[in-house]
């Protein structure tokens, strides 16, 4: 279904009963969805062009603490834990913790009376009273910056389609071209698809009509270097005292592919794919008894190719002294060919204006072979 351009669809039928699905054999045990694409029509030649566009917006969902609340409540929790009267008190020191500890230079939060604290204040840091020690903390607030590198707040989509059809009493034709592009609400995830189709029919004899068609589809779909839960949970919920960009404004690696700037890691893992689908078909309608007994035959060949490429560039975590130069590379080609031949003998007649007879005899040969 993803390979089809909706503008090329003429009708969709759902076949459920045994009589209508029997010709498809065991493959139709769960029913059949029969999609008929547009055919040429008799009359003058028509050219139609359609264009649709739209925007998708992210669901804001819940928010995260800013760099004022995050250290404050974590350090208050440490204070209450150490001074608990319930018997569970301890000697927990929050200063070594990530994000709200004062001794971790990777995060911009520390005591205001230190050299690093004075430098932060000079750079525009905010201050607050530390609920753990009562001293003054200096901190930089980077809350929400990571989200700007993850989401497209207005993801644009566009759909172009042009159709040409026409015909006369002898033959008809239909040509369709389509292009669809959709920016994902996640940055660097873009789906693109190109469709081309052409079909025609011609009555070579008063009782014989031949027909043929060809279709071509090319598409590319986005890949993520990490699982969705990591993207929406870990990557989004970076500690607000960690700056996701360096002094030059470039995305930073952070502490791992799930704990850094999404843009940095999305460019480290270069993943590309493409799908190509080609269909060629031909057939005939033979009116043995015009309007009563008709023999129909069809043959089709489907070629499907999927290609995936993966490459890892050099990367270096924020807390690592040296870069990782392991260049992992992969390539995958998946291909299959599908052949179908079917024939149907259809008899329809009415006797004495009240009695209808409808009889169909048919068969199909289906062959599939794939290479991975």
N, C-alpha and C positions, 0 to 999 in steps of 0.2 A: 504493500500500500504506500509506503514512503517513497517508492520510485515513481508513483503516478502523479501527474499533474491533474488536479481536480477539475481544471477547465476543459480537459479532454474527455471527461466522463459524460456519457449520455444517460446511462441508467445503471442502477445497482439492484440486483434481485437476490433474495435469500431463498434457496431451495432446501426444503426440509424433508419432504415425503420421499419414499423409496422410489416411486415412479420417476420423479424428476431428477434424482441423483444417481440412478442406477448405471447410467452410461459412464460415470466416473469411477465405478468400481469401489474397491476398499478405501480409496482415498476420500470418499464422500461419506464415510460412516458418521461423521459429526455434522454433516450438512455441507452445502456449497454456497459460497458467496460469488455470484456471477456478475462481473463488471463489464459492461459494454461501452466501448469508447465511441466517439462521434464518427459518423460516416458522412460521405458526401451526399448532397441532396440535389434533386433535379431543379433546374431553374438557372437564373443568372448567377454569375460568380459573385461571391461576397467576401469581403475582407473585414475582419473584426479584430480590434485591439482593446485589451483591458489591462488596467493597472490598479493594484491595491497596495496600500502601505499602512503601517501602524507602528505603535510603540508599546513596549512592555516595560512595566515598572516593577522594581523589587518590592517585596513585602517587607516592610520595616521590621516587623516582629518585635522581639524584646530588645532592650538596650543593655549595655554593659556599664559598669562603674567607670567614672572618670578617674584621672590620676590624683584627685583629692580624696575621693571616697575609698578607692582601693587600698592605699596604704593605711588610711585612717582606721577602717574597720578591721583590717587584718591585724594591725598592731594593737588595737583595742582588744581584739580577741586574745592576743598573746598576754596582754596585761591581766585580763580577767581570769585566764587559765592559770597564770602564776599566782594569783591572789585569791583563788577560789576558796570558799569556806566549806565546800561540800566534801572535802577530802581528796579531791582530784587535782589539786594544785601541783605545779611543777616549776621547772626552771628553764622554760623555753625562751630562747633568745631569737627574736625575729630578724636581727640585723644581717644574718647570713642568707636570708630567703630571697628568692627571685621576685622582682617586681615591687616589693615593699621593704626589703632589707637595705640598710645603708652602706653595706660593705661590698656590694656587687657593682662594679664599674660599668657593667653592660646596661644598667638601668639608671635613669636620671632621677634619683631620689637619694638624699643623704642629709646629714646634719648641716644646718646653715652656717655654723661657725667653723667649718673645715675649709680647706683650700678648694676642694671640689665643689662644696656648697656655695662658696663665694663666687666661683666661676659660673655656676648655674644661675645664681641671682643676677650676675652681670649680663647673662645671656637672656634674661627675661623670665626666670623661674618664679613660681609662686611659693608662698610659705604657709605653714600651718603649725599649730602646736601638736607635738607628738603625744598621743594618749598613752604611750608606753613609758617614756622617760620624762615627759614634760618639757623637753627641749624643743627648739624650733627646727622643723624640717623644711628643706628646699626641694622642690620637685618640678619637673616639666610635664605638661599634660599633652599626650599624644592620642588621647581617646578618639576613636572613630576614624583615624587616618588609615588604618589597615583596610577598613571597608571600602574606601575610595579606590583601592587597588584591586578589589575583588569584583565589585558590581558595576554593571552598566545601569545607571539609574533610569535611562530611557533607551532601551534596546530597540533598534530600528529594524523593521522587516519590510520587504518589498516583493511584489509578485507581478511579473510581466507575462503577457500571453498574447500571441497573434495567431489568428486562425484564417485559413483560406479554404473555401469550399465552393462547389458548384457541380454542374453536370447537365446532361440532357437525357433523351429517351434511350440513348445507347450506353452511356456510362456516367459515372460520378467520381469525384475525387475530393479528398480532404487532407489538408496539410496544417500541422500545428507546431508552433515553437513556443517554448516557455522557459522562463528563468525565475528562480526563487532564491532569495537570500534572507537569512534571519540572524541577526546578532543575538547571542545569548545574553541573558541577564547577568551571567558570569562573563567577565572580560576574557578576551582571547578565545571564546567559544563561538564559532560561526558556522552555520549550516548553509551550504549552497547546493543547488540542483539545477541542471540543465536538461530539458526534455525536447525531443524532436520526434515527430511521427508523420507518417504519410500512408494513406491507403487509397485504394481505388477499385472500381469494378467496371466491367465492360461486357455488354451483351454481344457475343461474337456470332451467335445464331439465335433465331427466335426462341429456342428452347434451352439455350445454354448461356450462362453468365459466369465469367471467370473473375476472380478477385484476388487482391494481394495487398500486403501491408508490411511496413517496417517501422520499428521503434528504436530509439536510442535514448538512454538516460545516463547521465554522469552526475555523481554527487560526492560531496565530502562532508563528513560529520565531525564534530569536535571530540577531542579526547582530553581527559583530565589526568594529571600526573598523580593524583591522590584520590582516595575515596571521598564520596560526597560528605560523609559525616565529619571527616577531617577538615574539609573545606569550610563547612558551615559552622563547625564547632571550634576546632583548634585554631585554624587560620584567622577566623574572625575575632576570636577572643584573646588576642594578644594583650599582654599586660600593658596598661596605658602609660606606664613610665618608660616603655621601650620605644625608641624612635625607629619606625620601619623604613626610613630612608637615611642615606648618608649625607655628609656635608654638601655634596654636589647635587643632591636631590635624586640620586639613583636608589632603586629598591635594594634593601639589605637582605642577606640570607637568613639572618636570625640563627636559631639553634637547631634547625633541622627543616626538612621539607614540609612538615606540618606545623612548624613553629617559626615561620619567617614570613617575609613579604611574598604574597602569592605571585606577583609579577616576576620576582627574581627566579623562583623555581619553575614557573611556567616557561621561562625562556631557557632554563637549563635543560629541561627534558623536551627535546624537539620531537614531537609526534605528529605524523601526517598519515592520512589515509584517503583512498578514493575508491568508489564503487562504479563499475561500468556494466551496463545491462543492454544487450542487443537482442531484438526479436525480429525474426523474419517469418512470414507466413503467407500461404497461398491456398486457394481453394476454388470450388465451383458449385453452382446450383444447376441441376439438370431437371427440367420439367418434363418428366416422362408422360404424364397426363396433366396438362396445364391446370393449375389450381386444385388438383386432386392428388397426384402422386409425384413427389419431388425427392430427388436424391441429392444430398449435400455431402461434400467432402472437404476436409481441411487438413493442412499439414503445417506445423510450425517448428521452429528451431530457436531455442533461447540460449544465448551465451552470457554467462555471468562471471565477472572478474572483480575480486577485492584485493587491494594492495595496502599494506600497512608498513610504515617505516618508523624506526625509533632510534634516537641518538642522544647521548648524554654529553653535554659540554662540561668543561672544567668548572668546578664550583668550590666555594670555600665558606664554611660556617663562620659566624661572627666570633664564636669562642674557639676557633681552631687556628693554630699557628701557621699552617701550610694548606695549600689548595689540594683538592682531590682531583687527580688527573686521569682517573680510570674512565676510558671512553667506551662505554657500553653501547653497542650498536646491534640492532635486530631488523630483520626484514621478513615479511610474511606475504605470500601470494596464495589466495584461495580461489579456485576456479571450478565451475561446473557447467555442464551442457545438458540441456533437457530437450528431448524430442517427443513430439506428440502427433499422432495421426488418428483421425476419427472420420467416421462416415455414418450418415443417418438416412434412412428411407422413411419418409413421412407420408402417410395416407390420410386424407381428410375428405369426407363427403357427407352429403345430406340426402336422405331418402324421404320422399313424400312430405317434404317441407317441415317435418317434425322429428325425424330420427337422424341423429348425428353420430358419425363414426370417426374416431380419431385413433390412428394406429401408428406407432413409431417403432422401428427396428434399427438398432445402432450398435456400434462398437468402437472401442478406442484402444490404440497401442501407445503406451507411455514408457519412455526409457530415460533414465537419469544416470549420469556418471560424473563424479567429482574428483578433483585433485586438490590436496591441501599441501 
